[in-house]
Amino acid sequence: MSEIIHGQVTFLIVTLCCGMALVLGYEILRLLRWMFWHPGILTWTEDILYWAAASVPVYYIFFVYNDGEIRWYGALMLVTGAWLYEKGISRPVRGVLVKVFGSHKPSLVKWIRKKRNKRKQNKTCKDNKDSKQKKR
């Protein structure tokens, strides 16, 4: 009897952690979207591919720990894990991820702006030279 209870408690803990891990993975995807602009269709495609890939570990957990039976409390623990992540540790983790990966965004944006300004200056200088030559 205790083996059955131990197996079910293990299943609940694993599904809870899986829900949290899935939302953490999506958090990283959101950070990449923040760092680099994506058109709407690419965002939609990324979401479809992410959730399709996320279904693999969920299927594996239900198959291994519960003999392929989808039980309501397993699905509830997945959702609870996602909710706990969002309401609990999401903000501190997001702050760490922004500090680690987000520091590249300002430098990337500054580099792009610098390149644009140089092109505009070069074009303006070239236009000024052309207009001076035409006046002569």
N, CA, C and O atoms as a MOPAC input file, in Angstrom:
PM7 MOZYME 1SCF
protein

 N      0.81200 1    -1.19700 1     0.00000 1
 C      0.00000 1     0.00000 1     0.00000 1
 C      0.85500 1     1.26000 1     0.00000 1
 O      0.53700 1     2.22000 1    -0.70200 1
 N      1.92900 1     1.27100 1     0.77400 1
 C      2.75500 1     2.47100 1     0.83100 1
 C      3.48700 1     2.70600 1    -0.49600 1
 O      3.81100 1     3.85000 1    -0.81600 1
 N      3.75200 1     1.65000 1    -1.27200 1
 C      4.37600 1     1.83100 1    -2.58500 1
 C      3.44800 1     2.59000 1    -3.52000 1
 O      3.89800 1     3.44200 1    -4.28700 1
 N      2.17400 1     2.29100 1    -3.46400 1
 C      1.20100 1     2.96400 1    -4.31300 1
 C      1.10800 1     4.44400 1    -3.94200 1
 O      1.10000 1     5.31400 1    -4.81200 1
 N      1.04100 1     4.71100 1    -2.66100 1
 C      0.96400 1     6.09600 1    -2.20000 1
 C      2.24600 1     6.84100 1    -2.56000 1
 O      2.19900 1     7.98600 1    -3.00900 1
 N      3.38600 1     6.19200 1    -2.36300 1
 C      4.66800 1     6.80800 1    -2.71200 1
 C      4.71600 1     7.12500 1    -4.20600 1
 O      5.18800 1     8.19400 1    -4.59300 1
 N      4.24400 1     6.22500 1    -5.03300 1
 C      4.22900 1     6.44500 1    -6.47200 1
 C      3.33600 1     7.60300 1    -6.86800 1
 O      3.70000 1     8.38400 1    -7.74800 1
 N      2.17500 1     7.73500 1    -6.24200 1
 C      1.25800 1     8.82200 1    -6.56400 1
 C      1.78800 1    10.17500 1    -6.08300 1
 O      1.64200 1    11.18500 1    -6.77000 1
 N      2.40600 1    10.18500 1    -4.89500 1
 C      2.99400 1    11.43100 1    -4.40100 1
 C      4.15400 1    11.85100 1    -5.30300 1
 O      4.30300 1    13.03400 1    -5.60900 1
 N      4.96200 1    10.90500 1    -5.72200 1
 C      6.05300 1    11.19900 1    -6.65900 1
 C      5.48500 1    11.76500 1    -7.95400 1
 O      6.01100 1    12.73800 1    -8.49600 1
 N      4.41400 1    11.15700 1    -8.44600 1
 C      3.76500 1    11.63200 1    -9.66500 1
 C      3.29000 1    13.07100 1    -9.50900 1
 O      3.47100 1    13.88400 1   -10.41500 1
 N      2.68600 1    13.39300 1    -8.37200 1
 C      2.19000 1    14.74600 1    -8.14500 1
 C      3.32500 1    15.76100 1    -8.08000 1
 O      3.21700 1    16.85400 1    -8.63700 1
 N      4.40400 1    15.40600 1    -7.40500 1
 C      5.54500 1    16.31600 1    -7.29900 1
 C      6.19900 1    16.52000 1    -8.66200 1
 O      6.56900 1    17.64000 1    -9.01400 1
 N      6.34100 1    15.45200 1    -9.41900 1
 C      6.96100 1    15.55300 1   -10.74400 1
 C      6.09900 1    16.39900 1   -11.67600 1
 O      6.63200 1    17.22100 1   -12.42100 1
 N      4.77800 1    16.21600 1   -11.65200 1
 C      3.91900 1    17.02400 1   -12.51600 1
 C      3.91500 1    18.49200 1   -12.09100 1
 O      3.84900 1    19.38000 1   -12.94100 1
 N      3.98300 1    18.75200 1   -10.79800 1
 C      4.07700 1    20.12300 1   -10.31100 1
 C      5.35800 1    20.78100 1   -10.82300 1
 O      5.32200 1    21.90200 1   -11.33000 1
 N      6.47400 1    20.09500 1   -10.69300 1
 C      7.76100 1    20.62600 1   -11.16500 1
 C      7.77800 1    20.77100 1   -12.68400 1
 O      8.38300 1    21.70600 1   -13.21000 1
 N      7.12100 1    19.85700 1   -13.39000 1
 C      7.05200 1    19.94100 1   -14.84700 1
 C      6.28000 1    21.18600 1   -15.27300 1
 O      6.68400 1    21.86900 1   -16.21400 1
 N      5.18500 1    21.48600 1   -14.60100 1
 C      4.42800 1    22.70500 1   -14.90000 1
 C      5.26900 1    23.94900 1   -14.69300 1
 O      5.21900 1    24.88500 1   -15.49000 1
 N      6.04100 1    23.95200 1   -13.61800 1
 C      6.92400 1    25.09900 1   -13.36000 1
 C      8.01600 1    25.19800 1   -14.41900 1
 O      8.33300 1    26.29600 1   -14.87800 1
 N      8.59200 1    24.07100 1   -14.81000 1
 C      9.65900 1    24.06600 1   -15.81600 1
 C      9.14700 1    24.51200 1   -17.17800 1
 O      9.85500 1    25.20200 1   -17.91200 1
 N      7.92400 1    24.12300 1   -17.52100 1
 C      7.36200 1    24.53700 1   -18.80400 1
 C      7.17100 1    26.05000 1   -18.86700 1
 O      7.44200 1    26.66900 1   -19.89600 1
 N      6.71000 1    26.64000 1   -17.78100 1
 C      6.53100 1    28.09200 1   -17.76700 1
 C      7.88700 1    28.79300 1   -17.74400 1
 O      8.02200 1    29.87100 1   -18.32300 1
 N      8.88600 1    28.21600 1   -17.09700 1
 C     10.23600 1    28.78700 1   -17.13700 1
 C     10.76000 1    28.78200 1   -18.56400 1
 O     11.35600 1    29.76600 1   -19.00200 1
 N     10.55400 1    27.70800 1   -19.28900 1
 C     10.96400 1    27.66000 1   -20.69100 1
 C     10.26100 1    28.72000 1   -21.51800 1
 O     10.86900 1    29.34200 1   -22.38900 1
 N      8.98700 1    28.92600 1   -21.24600 1
 C      8.24800 1    29.96200 1   -21.96800 1
 C      8.73700 1    31.35100 1   -21.57100 1
 O      8.72600 1    32.27600 1   -22.38300 1
 N      9.16400 1    31.48900 1   -20.32600 1
 C      9.73400 1    32.76400 1   -19.85800 1
 C     10.99600 1    33.10700 1   -20.65800 1
 O     11.21000 1    34.26500 1   -21.01900 1
 N     11.80900 1    32.12000 1   -20.92600 1
 C     13.01500 1    32.33100 1   -21.73000 1
 C     12.63600 1    32.71900 1   -23.15300 1
 O     13.27400 1    33.58500 1   -23.75300 1
 N     11.60800 1    32.08600 1   -23.69300 1
 C     11.12300 1    32.45000 1   -25.02900 1
 C     10.61900 1    33.88800 1   -25.04600 1
 O     10.87100 1    34.61700 1   -26.00600 1
 N      9.91400 1    34.30500 1   -24.00500 1
 C      9.45200 1    35.69400 1   -23.90900 1
 C     10.62100 1    36.66400 1   -23.82700 1
 O     10.56400 1    37.75700 1   -24.38900 1
 N     11.68300 1    36.26700 1   -23.12600 1
 C     12.86100 1    37.11800 1   -23.02900 1
 C     13.51800 1    37.28500 1   -24.39500 1
 O     13.95000 1    38.38300 1   -24.74400 1
 N     13.59500 1    36.21300 1   -25.16300 1
 C     14.16200 1    36.31600 1   -26.50900 1
 C     13.30900 1    37.22300 1   -27.39200 1
 O     13.83700 1    37.95300 1   -28.23100 1
 N     12.00900 1    37.17500 1   -27.20500 1
 C     11.13700 1    38.07700 1   -27.96400 1
 C     11.35000 1    39.51900 1   -27.54800 1
 O     11.23500 1    40.42800 1   -28.37000 1
 N     11.65600 1    39.73300 1   -26.29100 1
 C     11.92600 1    41.08000 1   -25.80700 1
 C     13.24000 1    41.60100 1   -26.38400 1
 O     13.36100 1    42.77700 1   -26.72700 1
 N     14.21900 1    40.70600 1   -26.48300 1
 C     15.53000 1    41.11300 1   -26.98400 1
 C     15.52200 1    41.36100 1   -28.48600 1
 O     16.15900 1    42.30300 1   -28.95600 1
 N     14.81900 1    40.54000 1   -29.23800 1
 C     14.81300 1    40.62600 1   -30.68900 1
 C     13.37600 1    40.70400 1   -31.18200 1
 O     12.53600 1    39.89200 1   -30.79400 1
 N     13.09900 1    41.67200 1   -32.02900 1
 C     11.75700 1    41.85300 1   -32.54500 1
 C     11.38100 1    40.68500 1   -33.44600 1
 O     12.19200 1    40.21700 1   -34.24600 1
 N     10.14000 1    40.21800 1   -33.30900 1
 C      9.61900 1    39.13200 1   -34.14100 1
 C      8.33200 1    39.60300 1   -34.81300 1
 O      7.49500 1    40.23400 1   -34.16700 1
 N      8.16600 1    39.30700 1   -36.09000 1
 C      6.85400 1    39.59500 1   -36.69600 1
 C      5.79500 1    38.65400 1   -36.13500 1
 O      6.12900 1    37.62500 1   -35.54700 1
 N      4.54300 1    38.99200 1   -36.30800 1
 C      3.44200 1    38.23700 1   -35.71200 1
 C      3.41100 1    36.76800 1   -36.10000 1
 O      3.17800 1    35.91000 1   -35.24900 1
 N      3.64100 1    36.46900 1   -37.36400 1
 C      3.56700 1    35.07800 1   -37.81100 1
 C      4.68600 1    34.24100 1   -37.18800 1
 O      4.48500 1    33.06400 1   -36.88800 1
 N      5.85000 1    34.83600 1   -36.99300 1
 C      6.96000 1    34.11000 1   -36.36700 1
 C      6.66600 1    33.85000 1   -34.89300 1
 O      6.98500 1    32.78000 1   -34.37500 1
 N      6.06400 1    34.81800 1   -34.22200 1
 C      5.67300 1    34.62500 1   -32.82400 1
 C      4.66300 1    33.49400 1   -32.71000 1
 O      4.76700 1    32.64300 1   -31.82700 1
 N      3.69900 1    33.49200 1   -33.59700 1
 C      2.68000 1    32.44700 1   -33.60500 1
 C      3.30900 1    31.07800 1   -33.85200 1
 O      2.96200 1    30.10300 1   -33.18600 1
 N      4.22700 1    31.00600 1   -34.80100 1
 C      4.91200 1    29.74600 1   -35.11700 1
 C      5.76100 1    29.27800 1   -33.94100 1
 O      5.77700 1    28.08900 1   -33.62300 1
 N      6.46600 1    30.20300 1   -33.29400 1
 C      7.27100 1    29.84200 1   -32.12200 1
 C      6.39900 1    29.26200 1   -31.01200 1
 O      6.76800 1    28.27700 1   -30.37300 1
 N      5.24000 1    29.87900 1   -30.79000 1
 C      4.33100 1    29.37000 1   -29.75900 1
 C      3.87200 1    27.94900 1   -30.07500 1
 O      3.88000 1    27.07900 1   -29.20400 1
 N      3.47800 1    27.72200 1   -31.31000 1
 C      3.01700 1    26.38200 1   -31.70500 1
 C      4.13400 1    25.36200 1   -31.51000 1
 O      3.90600 1    24.28400 1   -30.95900 1
 N      5.34500 1    25.70200 1   -31.96200 1
 C      6.46300 1    24.77000 1   -31.82800 1
 C      6.85000 1    24.54600 1   -30.37100 1
 O      7.18300 1    23.42800 1   -29.97800 1
 N      6.80500 1    25.61400 1   -29.56800 1
 C      7.15700 1    25.46400 1   -28.15000 1
 C      6.18900 1    24.52600 1   -27.45000 1
 O      6.61400 1    23.60800 1   -26.74900 1
 N      4.89300 1    24.74500 1   -27.63100 1
 C      3.92400 1    23.92700 1   -26.92000 1
 C      3.86700 1    22.50400 1   -27.46600 1
 O      3.53000 1    21.56900 1   -26.74100 1
 N      4.19600 1    22.34400 1   -28.73600 1
 C      4.30600 1    20.97700 1   -29.26800 1
 C      5.49000 1    20.25700 1   -28.62700 1
 O      5.39200 1    19.08500 1   -28.26400 1
 N      6.60500 1    20.96600 1   -28.49200 1
 C      7.77600 1    20.37400 1   -27.83300 1
 C      7.50700 1    20.16600 1   -26.34100 1
 O      8.00100 1    19.20400 1   -25.75300 1
 N      6.73200 1    21.05400 1   -25.72900 1
 C      6.42200 1    20.93100 1   -24.29900 1
 C      5.51700 1    19.73900 1   -24.02100 1
 O      5.49900 1    19.22200 1   -22.90400 1
 N      4.78000 1    19.30800 1   -25.00600 1
 C      3.89500 1    18.16100 1   -24.79000 1
 C      4.67000 1    16.85500 1   -24.64200 1
 O      4.15100 1    15.89000 1   -24.08000 1
 N      5.90600 1    16.81300 1   -25.14000 1
 C      6.70500 1    15.58600 1   -25.05000 1
 C      7.02500 1    15.21800 1   -23.59900 1
 O      6.76500 1    14.08200 1   -23.20400 1
 N      7.58300 1    16.13400 1   -22.78200 1
 C      7.83100 1    15.73500 1   -21.38900 1
 C      6.55000 1    15.45500 1   -20.60700 1
 O      6.54300 1    14.60200 1   -19.71900 1
 N      5.47700 1    16.15800 1   -20.92500 1
 C      4.20500 1    15.90200 1   -20.23700 1
 C      3.72200 1    14.49000 1   -20.57600 1
 O      3.29800 1    13.74300 1   -19.69400 1
 N      3.78800 1    14.13800 1   -21.84000 1
 C      3.39000 1    12.78600 1   -22.25100 1
 C      4.26300 1    11.74100 1   -21.56500 1
 O      3.76900 1    10.71900 1   -21.08900 1
 N      5.56200 1    12.00800 1   -21.51900 1
 C      6.49900 1    11.06500 1   -20.89500 1
 C      6.17200 1    10.86500 1   -19.41600 1
 O      6.18500 1     9.73800 1   -18.92200 1
 N      5.88100 1    11.95500 1   -18.71500 1
 C      5.56800 1    11.85600 1   -17.28200 1
 C      4.30400 1    11.04000 1   -17.06600 1
 O      4.26700 1    10.16400 1   -16.20200 1
 N      3.27700 1    11.32200 1   -17.84200 1
 C      2.04100 1    10.55800 1   -17.68300 1
 C      2.24400 1     9.09700 1   -18.07100 1
 O      1.65100 1     8.20900 1   -17.45900 1
 N      3.06600 1     8.84100 1   -19.06800 1
 C      3.28800 1     7.47200 1   -19.51800 1
 C      4.10100 1     6.67500 1   -18.50300 1
 O      3.75700 1     5.53500 1   -18.19300 1
 N      5.17200 1     7.26500 1   -17.98400 1
 C      6.06200 1     6.54100 1   -17.07100 1
 C      5.46500 1     6.41800 1   -15.67800 1
 O      5.43600 1     5.32600 1   -15.10900 1
 N      4.98700 1     7.53100 1   -15.12100 1
 C      4.55500 1     7.52700 1   -13.72500 1
 C      3.12500 1     7.04100 1   -13.52600 1
 O      2.76500 1     6.62700 1   -12.42400 1
 N      2.30600 1     7.08500 1   -14.57100 1
 C      0.90100 1     6.75700 1   -14.39300 1
 C      0.41400 1     5.74200 1   -15.41700 1
 O     -0.79000 1     5.63100 1   -15.65000 1
 N      1.30800 1     5.02000 1   -16.01700 1
 C      0.98500 1     3.96600 1   -16.98300 1
 C      0.10200 1     4.46300 1   -18.12100 1
 O     -0.77500 1     3.74000 1   -18.59500 1
 N      0.33100 1     5.68300 1   -18.55300 1
 C     -0.39000 1     6.22100 1   -19.69300 1
 C     -1.77300 1     6.75200 1   -19.39600 1
 O     -2.46000 1     7.21900 1   -20.30600 1
 N     -2.19700 1     6.69500 1   -18.16000 1
 C     -3.52400 1     7.20100 1   -17.79300 1
 C     -3.42900 1     8.67900 1   -17.43200 1
 O     -2.62300 1     9.08500 1   -16.59600 1
 N     -4.26700 1     9.46200 1   -18.07800 1
 C     -4.31900 1    10.88700 1   -17.75400 1
 C     -5.36200 1    11.05800 1   -16.66500 1
 O     -6.55700 1    10.86000 1   -16.88900 1
 N     -4.89800 1    11.42300 1   -15.50000 1
 C     -5.79600 1    11.61600 1   -14.36100 1
 C     -5.97700 1    13.11100 1   -14.12600 1
 O     -5.07800 1    13.90700 1   -14.39900 1
 N     -7.12700 1    13.47500 1   -13.62800 1
 C     -7.44700 1    14.88500 1   -13.45400 1
 C     -6.49800 1    15.56600 1   -12.49300 1
 O     -6.17400 1    16.73900 1   -12.67900 1
 N     -6.04000 1    14.86200 1   -11.46600 1
 C     -5.15600 1    15.50400 1   -10.49300 1
 C     -3.75800 1    15.71600 1   -11.05800 1
 O     -3.04000 1    16.60100 1   -10.59300 1
 N     -3.36100 1    14.93600 1   -12.03800 1
 C     -2.08100 1    15.17600 1   -12.70800 1
 C     -2.13400 1    16.44500 1   -13.54400 1
 O     -1.21800 1    17.26700 1   -13.50400 1
 N     -3.22000 1    16.59800 1   -14.30600 1
 C     -3.40200 1    17.81900 1   -15.10000 1
 C     -3.54700 1    19.03300 1   -14.18700 1
 O     -3.03400 1    20.10900 1   -14.49400 1
 N     -4.24600 1    18.86100 1   -13.06600 1
 C     -4.39700 1    19.95600 1   -12.10500 1
 C     -3.04400 1    20.36900 1   -11.52200 1
 O     -2.79300 1    21.55600 1   -11.31700 1
 N     -2.18100 1    19.39900 1   -11.25800 1
 C     -0.85500 1    19.72800 1   -10.70200 1
 C      0.02300 1    20.42300 1   -11.74800 1
 O      0.83200 1    21.27800 1   -11.38600 1
 N     -0.11200 1    20.08300 1   -13.02200 1
 C      0.61200 1    20.81200 1   -14.07200 1
 C      0.20500 1    22.27800 1   -14.08300 1
 O      1.05300 1    23.16900 1   -14.11100 1
 N     -1.08700 1    22.51500 1   -14.06000 1
 C     -1.60300 1    23.88600 1   -14.06400 1
 C     -1.21600 1    24.60100 1   -12.77200 1
 O     -0.86700 1    25.78100 1   -12.80100 1
 N     -1.27300 1    23.90300 1   -11.64600 1
 C     -0.88700 1    24.49900 1   -10.36500 1
 C      0.59400 1    24.86700 1   -10.36400 1
 O      0.96800 1    25.92300 1    -9.85400 1
 N      1.42600 1    24.02000 1   -10.92100 1
 C      2.85400 1    24.33400 1   -11.01700 1
 C      3.09700 1    25.57400 1   -11.85100 1
 O      3.91300 1    26.42000 1   -11.48700 1
 N      2.39100 1    25.69100 1   -12.97500 1
 C      2.51800 1    26.88500 1   -13.81700 1
 C      2.04300 1    28.12100 1   -13.06200 1
 O      2.68200 1    29.17100 1   -13.12400 1
 N      0.92700 1    28.00100 1   -12.34900 1
 C      0.39500 1    29.12000 1   -11.58900 1
 C      1.33700 1    29.53100 1   -10.45600 1
 O      1.56500 1    30.72000 1   -10.23100 1
 N      1.88300 1    28.53300 1    -9.74100 1
 C      2.82200 1    28.83700 1    -8.65400 1
 C      4.06900 1    29.53700 1    -9.16900 1
 O      4.58900 1    30.44600 1    -8.52200 1
 N      4.54700 1    29.11700 1   -10.33100 1
 C      5.70700 1    29.78100 1   -10.91000 1
 C      5.38100 1    31.23900 1   -11.21900 1
 O      6.13900 1    32.14000 1   -10.86200 1
 N      4.24500 1    31.46500 1   -11.88500 1
 C      3.86500 1    32.83100 1   -12.26700 1
 C      3.65100 1    33.72200 1   -11.05200 1
 O      4.08600 1    34.87400 1   -11.04600 1
 N      2.98900 1    33.20500 1   -10.02600 1
 C      2.67500 1    34.01900 1    -8.85400 1
 C      3.81300 1    34.06300 1    -7.84200 1
 O      3.85900 1    34.96500 1    -7.00600 1
 N      4.72100 1    33.11100 1    -7.90400 1
 C      5.75500 1    33.03600 1    -6.88400 1
 C      7.12300 1    33.51500 1    -7.33900 1
 O      7.55600 1    34.60900 1    -6.97600 1
 N      7.79300 1    32.71400 1    -8.11900 1
 C      9.19900 1    32.98900 1    -8.41200 1
 C      9.42800 1    33.60700 1    -9.78400 1
 O     10.57400 1    33.77500 1   -10.20000 1
 N      8.36700 1    33.94500 1   -10.48500 1
 C      8.51800 1    34.49300 1   -11.82800 1
 C      9.27900 1    35.81600 1   -11.83000 1
 O     10.19400 1    36.00900 1   -12.63000 1
 N      8.90400 1    36.71300 1   -10.94400 1
 C      9.52900 1    38.03700 1   -10.94000 1
 C     11.03400 1    37.98400 1   -10.63800 1
 O     11.81600 1    38.58900 1   -11.37100 1
 N     11.46100 1    37.28200 1    -9.58700 1
 C     12.91000 1    37.20900 1    -9.34200 1
 C     13.66100 1    36.51600 1   -10.48400 1
 O     14.75000 1    36.94500 1   -10.86400 1
 N     13.08000 1    35.45400 1   -11.02400 1
 C     13.74500 1    34.74800 1   -12.12300 1
 C     13.80900 1    35.64200 1   -13.34800 1
 O     14.83100 1    35.67100 1   -14.03300 1
 N     12.75100 1    36.36400 1   -13.63500 1
 C     12.73700 1    37.28000 1   -14.77400 1
 C     13.81200 1    38.35400 1   -14.60200 1
 O     14.49800 1    38.72000 1   -15.55700 1
 N     13.94800 1    38.85000 1   -13.37800 1
 C     14.98700 1    39.84900 1   -13.12500 1
 C     16.38000 1    39.30800 1   -13.37300 1
 O     17.22400 1    39.99400 1   -13.94900 1
 N     16.62500 1    38.07400 1   -12.93900 1
 C     17.93900 1    37.45600 1   -13.16900 1
 C     18.16200 1    37.23400 1   -14.65400 1
 O     19.24800 1    37.51100 1   -15.16300 1
 N     17.14400 1    36.73300 1   -15.36200 1
 C     17.28600 1    36.49200 1   -16.80200 1
 C     17.54600 1    37.78600 1   -17.56000 1
 O     18.34400 1    37.80300 1   -18.49700 1
 N     16.88600 1    38.86400 1   -17.16800 1
 C     17.11700 1    40.15000 1   -17.83000 1
 C     18.52300 1    40.64700 1   -17.55500 1
 O     19.17500 1    41.20200 1   -18.43900 1
 N     18.99700 1    40.44700 1   -16.31900 1
 C     20.36000 1    40.87000 1   -16.00700 1
 C     21.38700 1    40.06100 1   -16.79300 1
 O     22.38600 1    40.60600 1   -17.26100 1
 N     21.14100 1    38.76600 1   -16.93600 1
 C     22.09900 1    37.91000 1   -17.62800 1
 C     22.03600 1    38.11700 1   -19.14200 1
 O     23.06100 1    38.35800 1   -19.78100 1
 N     20.83700 1    38.02500 1   -19.71300 1
 C     20.70200 1    38.07300 1   -21.16100 1
 C     20.30800 1    39.44700 1   -21.67900 1
 O     20.68200 1    39.81900 1   -22.79100 1
 N     19.56700 1    40.19300 1   -20.89800 1
 C     19.03300 1    41.46400 1   -21.35800 1
 C     20.04800 1    42.56900 1   -21.45700 1
 O     19.76500 1    43.60500 1   -22.06000 1
 N     21.21800 1    42.38900 1   -20.89000 1
 C     22.22900 1    43.43200 1   -20.96300 1
 C     22.71700 1    43.61800 1   -22.39400 1
 O     23.33500 1    44.63500 1   -22.70800 1
 N     22.44800 1    42.65300 1   -23.25900 1
 C     22.87200 1    42.76500 1   -24.64800 1
 C     21.91800 1    43.62900 1   -25.46300 1
 O     22.31400 1    44.18100 1   -26.49000 1
 N     20.67900 1    43.75500 1   -25.02600 1
 C     19.70200 1    44.51500 1   -25.80100 1
 C     20.09300 1    45.98500 1   -25.92800 1
 O     20.10700 1    46.51200 1   -27.04000 1
 N     20.40900 1    46.66400 1   -24.82600 1
 C     20.76000 1    48.07700 1   -24.99900 1
 C     21.97000 1    48.27300 1   -25.91100 1
 O     21.97400 1    49.19500 1   -26.72700 1
 N     22.98500 1    47.44000 1   -25.79400 1
 C     24.15300 1    47.61100 1   -26.64200 1
 C     23.81900 1    47.30100 1   -28.09300 1
 O     24.34700 1    47.94700 1   -28.99800 1
 N     22.95100 1    46.32400 1   -28.32800 1
 C     22.53700 1    45.99000 1   -29.68400 1
 C     21.72800 1    47.13600 1   -30.28500 1
 O     21.93200 1    47.49700 1   -31.44400 1
 N     20.81900 1    47.70300 1   -29.51300 1
 C     20.01600 1    48.82000 1   -29.99400 1
 C     20.90600 1    50.03200 1   -30.24800 1
 O     20.74100 1    50.71500 1   -31.25900 1
 N     21.84000 1    50.30600 1   -29.35200 1
 C     22.75700 1    51.43100 1   -29.54500 1
 C     23.60100 1    51.23700 1   -30.79600 1
 O     23.82800 1    52.19100 1   -31.53900 1
 N     24.06400 1    50.03100 1   -31.03800 1
 C     24.87700 1    49.74500 1   -32.21400 1
 C     24.07400 1    49.98400 1   -33.49000 1
 O     24.57900 1    50.57400 1   -34.44500 1
 N     22.83000 1    49.52900 1   -33.50300 1
 C     21.97300 1    49.72900 1   -34.68400 1
 C     21.71500 1    51.21600 1   -34.90400 1
 O     21.77500 1    51.69600 1   -36.03600 1
 N     21.42800 1    51.94400 1   -33.83100 1
 C     21.18500 1    53.38600 1   -33.96400 1
 C     22.43000 1    54.11500 1   -34.45200 1
 O     22.34100 1    55.03300 1   -35.26600 1
 N     23.59200 1    53.70300 1   -33.95100 1
 C     24.84400 1    54.31700 1   -34.36800 1
 C     25.06400 1    54.09600 1   -35.86400 1
 O     25.46500 1    55.01900 1   -36.57300 1
 N     24.80700 1    52.88700 1   -36.34500 1
 C     24.95600 1    52.58200 1   -37.76900 1
 C     23.99500 1    53.41600 1   -38.60900 1
 O     24.37300 1    53.92400 1   -39.66500 1
 N     22.75500 1    53.55900 1   -38.14400 1
 C     21.77600 1    54.35700 1   -38.88100 1
 C     22.20900 1    55.81400 1   -38.96200 1
 O     22.11700 1    56.44500 1   -40.01500 1
 N     22.68600 1    56.34300 1   -37.82700 1
 C     23.12000 1    57.73700 1   -37.80600 1
 C     24.30800 1    57.95800 1   -38.73800 1
 O     24.37200 1    58.98200 1   -39.41800 1
 N     25.25000 1    57.01600 1   -38.78000 1
 C     26.39000 1    57.14700 1   -39.68700 1
 C     25.93400 1    57.14300 1   -41.13300 1
 O     26.43300 1    57.92500 1   -41.94300 1
 N     24.98700 1    56.26600 1   -41.46800 1
 C     24.47300 1    56.22300 1   -42.84100 1
 C     23.79000 1    57.53100 1   -43.20100 1
 O     23.96600 1    58.05100 1   -44.30300 1
 N     23.00800 1    58.06100 1   -42.26600 1
 C     22.33000 1    59.33200 1   -42.53300 1
 C     23.34100 1    60.45400 1   -42.72000 1
 O     23.18400 1    61.29000 1   -43.61000 1
 N     24.37600 1    60.47800 1   -41.88600 1
 C     25.40200 1    61.51000 1   -41.99800 1
 C     26.15300 1    61.38400 1   -43.31600 1
 O     26.40400 1    62.38000 1   -43.99400 1
 N     26.51200 1    60.15000 1   -43.67400 1
 C     27.22600 1    59.94300 1   -44.93400 1
 C     26.35900 1    60.35400 1   -46.12100 1
 O     26.85900 1    60.95200 1   -47.07400 1
 N     25.09000 1    60.04500 1   -46.07300 1
 C     24.17800 1    60.40500 1   -47.15600 1
 C     24.02700 1    61.91700 1   -47.22300 1
 O     24.01100 1    62.48600 1   -48.31400 1
 N     23.91700 1    62.57300 1   -46.07800 1
 C     23.79100 1    64.02800 1   -46.03600 1
 C     25.04700 1    64.69300 1   -46.57500 1
 O     24.96000 1    65.64100 1   -47.35600 1
 N     26.20800 1    64.20800 1   -46.16900 1
 C     27.47000 1    64.76500 1   -46.65800 1
 C     27.59900 1    64.57600 1   -48.16300 1
 O     28.03700 1    65.48300 1   -48.87000 1
 N     27.22400 1    63.41500 1   -48.64700 1
 C     27.29800 1    63.11700 1   -50.07700 1
 C     26.34500 1    64.02500 1   -50.85000 1
 O     26.69900 1    64.53800 1   -51.91100 1
 N     25.13000 1    64.22400 1   -50.31800 1
 C     24.16000 1    65.10800 1   -50.96900 1
 C     24.67000 1    66.53900 1   -50.99900 1
 O     24.47800 1    67.24000 1   -51.99300 1
 N     25.32700 1    66.99100 1   -49.91000 1
 C     25.88000 1    68.34600 1   -49.85700 1
 C     26.98200 1    68.51600 1   -50.89500 1
 O     27.04600 1    69.55400 1   -51.55400 1
 N     27.85700 1    67.51200 1   -51.05500 1
 C     28.92700 1    67.58600 1   -52.04600 1
 C     28.35800 1    67.62700 1   -53.44500 1
 O     28.84500 1    68.37900 1   -54.29000 1
 N     27.34700 1    66.84100 1   -53.70400 1
 C     26.71000 1    66.81700 1   -55.03700 1
 C     26.07000 1    68.16100 1   -55.35800 1
 O     26.16800 1    68.63700 1   -56.48900 1
 N     25.41600 1    68.78000 1   -54.37600 1
 C     24.75300 1    70.06100 1   -54.62400 1
 C     25.79300 1    71.16500 1   -54.83300 1
 O     25.54800 1    72.08100 1   -55.61900 1
 N     26.93800 1    71.10900 1   -54.16000 1
 C     27.98900 1    72.10700 1   -54.35000 1
 C     28.60300 1    71.96600 1   -55.73100 1
 O     28.91000 1    72.97100 1   -56.37300 1
 N     28.78800 1    70.74000 1   -56.20100 1
 C     29.35800 1    70.52400 1   -57.52400 1
 C     28.40900 1    70.99300 1   -58.60600 1
 O     28.86100 1    71.49400 1   -59.63600 1
 N     27.12300 1    70.84900 1   -58.41100 1
 C     26.14500 1    71.28300 1   -59.38900 1
 C     26.10100 1    72.81200 1   -59.48500 1
 O     25.85300 1    73.36300 1   -60.55800 1
 N     26.33800 1    73.48500 1   -58.37600 1
 C     26.31600 1    74.95400 1   -58.36500 1
 C     27.49200 1    75.50300 1   -59.14900 1
 O     27.36700 1    76.57700 1   -59.73700 1
 N     28.61300 1    74.83000 1   -59.18700 1
 C     29.80600 1    75.30700 1   -59.89800 1
 C     29.58000 1    75.16600 1   -61.32900 1
 O     30.45200 1    75.50600 1   -62.12800 1

